[in-house]
Amino acid sequence: MNTSVADFVRDHLDGSHLQSHLTDAEQVEYREQIKALLKEQNAVLVAHYYTDPEIQALAEATGGCVSDSLEMARFGKEHPAQTLIVAGVKFMGETAKILSPEKTVLMPTLEATCSLDLGCPVDEFSAFCDQHPDREVVVYANTSAAVKARADWVVTSSIALELVEHLHSQGKKIIWAPDKYLGSYVQRETGADVLLWDSSCIVHEEFKAKGIEDLKKAYPDAAVLVHPESPDSVVQIADAVGSTSQLINAAKNMANDTFIVATDRGIFYKMKQMAPEKRFLEAPTGGNGATCRSCAHCPWMAMNALDNLAQELRVHQNEIHVTPELIEKAMIPLNRMLAFSEQLKQMKKGAA
């Protein structure tokens, strides 16, 4: 991440109000309020794997969705509820609105953004694309609606490899944005001609291969699970690399009893649910002198809390708005993503 974006991120977080600490009684009260409000308003809660456990549990208990950003987008589009409340970061709310423009899309806070989104301003990115008109523009889901509207394709980490392989087989050259580490991984795995934008995730870029190798010495039988937003040196020591959903499946299906997990620790809720007999260790991000050995939790995801979720359902002050012009443009690459994902599903079913 360049210095100006890093400074912006720090300033933004310094001024942000992270989730309050609620007592057990308050949590129970808020849960009951939210359940009632969801029912009254024909609303459904859609939560990302990186949100805190109480948010994920509530989404499951109320018939909502806990998933990665691709499945969140699909679920919100297909669910009959008129109102979607999206617990995640802002680009997820925007994606939900683009795919369901007729629905009301709310978020517990509009302050929850993403360093990848911040690191890819649309004016700079559009100028970059204009300099390379011979390339297919592929952007990661972790981008603004405006950046998506400039793209030919939107992808999530769960289908990035397959999509780039598909384009590469057609002889296409690619611009990839914004995550340089995921882009580097895709480039290495597919052999495609990929021009990388320079941005990164503030959580995943903190994982260090040396720290993981040291932890592996203490747990020699542990498998290392890595999200491809991590640096190349970390990806290269992984036993499994994949999106959040793919890492959860790996934890469930691999024979190992212990896992070192290099992604946001919010994922542990679902991993423990899917494989309760197994042990999950946070991959270290800090050295011996650090305030935390692993700081692997997105500070913006942590802004989603029971209290501001309940408040939003009462007052509707954080509604997501995307202009009709942007919706029309951004829907094209998003629908391509969903159609490509569905084709992959059908191919895998046919091969099973």
C-alpha positions in Angstrom: 0.0 0.0 0.0 1.4 3.4 -0.9 2.2 5.9 1.9 -0.6 8.3 1.3 -3.2 5.5 1.4 -1.6 4.1 4.5 -1.7 7.5 6.2 -5.4 7.9 5.2 -6.2 4.5 6.6 -4.6 5.3 9.9 -6.3 8.7 10.1 -9.6 7.1 9.3 -9.3 4.5 11.9 -8.1 6.9 14.6 -11.3 8.8 14.2 -13.6 5.8 14.0 -15.7 4.5 16.8 -15.2 0.7 17.0 -17.8 -1.6 18.4 -18.8 -1.0 22.0 -18.4 -3.8 24.6 -21.9 -5.1 25.5 -22.8 -7.0 28.6 -24.4 -10.5 28.1 -27.8 -9.0 29.1 -27.4 -6.2 26.6 -26.5 -8.7 23.9 -29.6 -10.8 24.6 -31.8 -7.6 24.5 -30.3 -6.4 21.2 -30.7 -9.8 19.6 -34.4 -9.9 20.5 -34.9 -6.4 19.2 -33.2 -7.2 16.0 -35.1 -10.3 15.4 -38.4 -8.4 15.9 -37.3 -5.5 13.7 -36.2 -7.9 10.9 -39.6 -9.6 10.9 -41.6 -6.3 11.0 -39.7 -4.8 8.1 -39.5 -7.8 5.8 -35.7 -7.6 6.1 -32.9 -10.1 6.1 -29.4 -9.9 7.6 -26.5 -10.7 5.3 -23.1 -11.0 7.1 -19.6 -11.7 6.0 -17.4 -14.4 7.5 -15.1 -11.6 8.9 -17.7 -10.0 11.1 -17.8 -10.8 14.8 -19.3 -14.1 16.0 -22.4 -12.6 17.5 -23.3 -11.0 14.2 -22.8 -14.3 12.2 -24.8 -16.2 14.8 -27.7 -13.8 14.5 -27.7 -13.9 10.7 -28.0 -17.7 10.9 -30.7 -17.6 13.6 -32.9 -15.3 11.6 -32.7 -17.0 8.2 -30.1 -14.7 6.8 -26.7 -15.5 5.2 -23.2 -15.8 6.5 -20.8 -16.2 3.6 -18.1 -14.7 1.3 -18.8 -11.7 -0.8 -19.8 -13.7 -3.9 -22.5 -15.7 -2.0 -23.6 -12.6 -0.1 -24.3 -10.9 -3.5 -26.1 -13.9 -4.9 -28.2 -14.4 -1.7 -29.3 -10.7 -1.5 -30.3 -10.8 -5.1 -32.4 -14.0 -4.8 -33.9 -13.5 -1.4 -37.5 -12.3 -1.4 -37.0 -9.8 1.5 -37.6 -6.1 0.5 -34.8 -4.8 2.8 -31.2 -6.1 3.1 -29.1 -5.2 6.0 -25.5 -5.9 5.1 -23.0 -6.5 7.9 -19.6 -6.1 6.3 -17.9 -3.2 4.6 -19.3 -0.6 2.3 -18.4 -2.1 -1.1 -20.6 -5.2 0.0 -23.5 -2.9 0.6 -23.0 -1.2 -2.8 -22.8 -4.5 -4.6 -26.1 -5.6 -2.9 -27.7 -2.4 -4.1 -26.4 -2.7 -7.7 -27.7 -6.3 -8.0 -31.0 -5.4 -6.2 -31.7 -1.8 -7.1 -35.4 -2.1 -6.2 -34.5 -3.1 -2.6 -33.6 -1.0 0.4 -30.0 -1.8 1.4 -28.9 -0.7 4.9 -25.6 -1.1 6.8 -24.9 -0.8 10.6 -22.4 1.9 9.7 -21.2 3.6 6.5 -17.7 4.1 8.1 -16.8 0.5 7.5 -14.7 0.7 4.4 -11.7 -1.4 3.0 -8.1 -0.5 2.4 -8.3 -2.1 -1.1 -11.3 0.2 -1.9 -9.4 3.2 -0.5 -6.3 2.2 -2.5 -8.0 2.3 -5.8 -9.5 5.7 -6.5 -11.7 5.7 -9.6 -10.1 8.7 -11.3 -6.6 7.3 -11.0 -7.6 3.8 -11.9 -9.6 4.9 -14.9 -6.6 6.9 -16.2 -4.5 3.8 -15.7 -6.9 1.7 -17.7 -7.0 4.3 -20.5 -3.2 3.9 -20.9 -3.7 0.2 -21.6 -6.8 -0.1 -23.9 -5.7 -3.5 -25.2 -6.2 -5.1 -21.8 -9.3 -6.7 -20.3 -10.1 -4.9 -17.0 -10.6 -7.3 -14.1 -11.4 -5.9 -10.6 -11.7 -7.6 -7.3 -15.0 -7.3 -5.5 -13.3 -5.1 -2.9 -13.8 -2.0 -4.9 -16.2 0.9 -5.1 -19.2 0.9 -7.4 -17.5 3.4 -9.6 -14.4 1.2 -10.1 -16.7 -1.8 -10.9 -18.4 0.3 -13.5 -15.1 0.9 -15.2 -14.3 -2.9 -15.3 -15.1 -5.6 -17.8 -15.2 -8.2 -15.1 -15.7 -8.3 -11.3 -14.3 -11.3 -9.4 -14.1 -12.6 -5.9 -11.1 -14.7 -4.6 -13.3 -17.9 -5.0 -13.4 -17.6 -8.8 -10.3 -15.5 -9.6 -8.1 -18.3 -10.8 -10.8 -19.8 -13.0 -11.8 -16.5 -14.5 -8.3 -15.4 -15.4 -7.6 -18.9 -16.8 -10.6 -18.5 -19.0 -9.5 -15.1 -20.3 -5.9 -16.3 -20.7 -7.2 -19.2 -22.9 -8.8 -16.6 -25.1 -5.5 -14.8 -25.5 -6.6 -11.8 -23.4 -4.1 -9.6 -21.6 -5.4 -8.3 -18.2 -5.3 -5.4 -15.9 -5.8 -6.6 -12.3 -6.9 -4.4 -9.5 -6.6 -3.6 -6.7 -4.9 -6.3 -4.6 -1.3 -6.8 -5.8 -0.8 -10.0 -3.8 -3.9 -11.8 -5.0 -3.1 -10.6 -8.5 0.5 -11.9 -8.2 -0.9 -15.3 -7.1 -3.3 -15.4 -10.0 -0.6 -14.4 -12.4 1.8 -17.1 -11.1 -0.8 -19.9 -11.1 -2.3 -19.1 -14.6 0.7 -17.8 -16.5 -1.5 -15.0 -17.8 -0.2 -11.6 -18.9 -1.4 -9.5 -15.9 -0.6 -5.9 -15.2 -1.0 -5.3 -11.5 -2.5 -2.3 -9.6 -0.6 -1.5 -6.4 -2.8 -1.9 -3.3 -3.2 -4.4 -0.5 -5.3 -5.5 2.5 -4.1 -4.1 5.8 -4.9 -7.4 7.6 -3.4 -9.9 5.2 -0.3 -8.0 4.3 0.8 -8.2 8.0 1.2 -12.0 7.9 4.9 -13.0 7.9 6.3 -16.3 6.6 8.9 -16.4 9.4 6.3 -16.1 12.1 4.2 -18.9 10.6 7.3 -21.1 10.3 8.1 -20.5 13.9 4.6 -21.4 15.0 4.7 -24.5 12.8 7.8 -25.7 14.8 5.6 -25.7 17.9 2.8 -27.5 16.0 4.5 -29.6 13.4 1.4 -31.5 12.4 -0.6 -28.3 11.8 -1.7 -27.4 8.2 -1.3 -23.8 7.1 -4.3 -22.2 5.5 -3.7 -19.0 3.6 -5.9 -16.4 1.9 -4.3 -15.3 -1.4 -4.4 -11.6 -0.3 -1.4 -12.5 1.8 2.2 -11.8 0.7 3.8 -14.2 -1.8 6.2 -15.6 0.8 3.2 -16.6 3.0 1.3 -18.1 0.1 4.3 -20.2 -0.8 4.4 -22.0 2.6 0.7 -22.8 2.6 -0.8 -26.3 2.6 -4.0 -24.8 1.2 -4.7 -21.4 -0.5 -8.1 -20.1 -1.1 -11.1 -17.8 -0.5 -12.8 -17.7 2.8 -15.3 -20.4 1.7 -12.5 -22.5 0.3 -10.5 -22.3 3.5 -13.5 -23.3 5.6 -14.0 -26.4 3.3 -10.3 -27.2 3.6 -10.5 -27.1 7.4 -13.4 -29.4 7.4 -12.1 -31.9 4.8 -8.4 -32.1 5.5 -7.2 -34.8 7.8 -5.2 -32.5 10.1 -6.4 -31.9 13.6 -4.7 -28.5 13.9 -4.6 -25.5 11.5 -2.6 -22.3 11.4 -5.0 -19.8 9.7 -3.6 -16.8 7.8 -6.8 -14.7 7.3 -9.1 -12.6 9.4 -10.0 -14.4 12.7 -13.7 -13.7 12.1 -13.5 -16.9 10.0 -12.9 -19.0 13.1 -16.6 -18.9 14.0 -17.6 -20.9 10.9 -14.5 -23.1 11.0 -15.3 -24.2 14.5 -18.9 -24.7 13.6 -17.9 -26.9 10.6 -15.1 -28.8 12.4 -15.7 -28.5 16.2 -13.2 -31.3 17.0 -10.3 -29.4 15.4 -8.0 -26.7 16.7 -7.5 -23.4 14.9 -4.5 -21.1 15.6 -4.2 -17.5 14.4 -1.2 -17.0 12.2 1.0 -14.4 13.9 1.3 -10.9 12.4 3.5 -9.2 15.0 7.0 -9.9 16.4 7.8 -10.6 20.0 7.6 -7.0 21.0 4.3 -6.4 19.4 1.2 -5.5 21.4 -0.6 -8.5 19.8 1.0 -11.6 18.4 -1.8 -11.7 15.9 -3.8 -8.6 15.1 -5.7 -10.4 12.3 -9.0 -8.7 12.5 -10.2 -6.1 10.1 -11.0 -2.9 12.1 -13.7 -2.0 9.7 -15.4 -5.3 10.0 -15.3 -4.9 13.7 -17.5 -1.8 13.4 -20.5 -4.0 12.8 -22.1 -4.6 16.2 -25.4 -5.6 17.7 -26.1 -2.0 19.0 -25.6 -0.2 15.7 -27.4 -2.9 13.8 -30.5 -2.5 16.0 -30.2 1.3 15.7 -30.0 1.1 11.9 -33.2 -1.0 11.7 -35.0 1.6 13.8 -33.9 4.8 12.0 -32.6 3.8 8.5 -29.9 6.4 8.5 -27.2 4.4 6.7 -29.0 3.5 3.5 -26.8 2.6 0.5 -27.5 4.8 -2.5 -26.0 4.2 -6.0 -26.9 6.3 -9.0 -29.0 4.7 -11.7 -26.1 5.4 -14.2 -23.5 3.6 -12.0 -25.9 0.7 -11.4 -26.4 0.2 -15.1 -22.7 0.2 -15.8 -21.6 -1.8 -12.8 -24.3 -4.4 -13.2 -22.7 -5.6 -16.5 -19.4 -7.0 -14.9 -21.2 -8.1 -11.8 -23.7 -10.1 -13.8 -20.8 -11.6 -15.8 -19.3 -12.7 -12.5 -22.5 -14.4 -11.3 -23.0 -16.1 -14.7 -19.4 -17.3 -14.8 -19.7 -18.6 -11.2 -22.9 -20.4 -12.1 -21.2 -22.0 -15.1 -18.4 -23.2 -12.9 -20.9 -24.7 -10.5 -22.6 -26.6 -13.2 -19.3 -27.9 -14.6 -18.2 -29.1 -11.2 -21.5 -30.9 -10.7 -21.2 -32.5 -14.1 -17.7 -33.7 -13.3 -18.7 -35.1 -9.9 
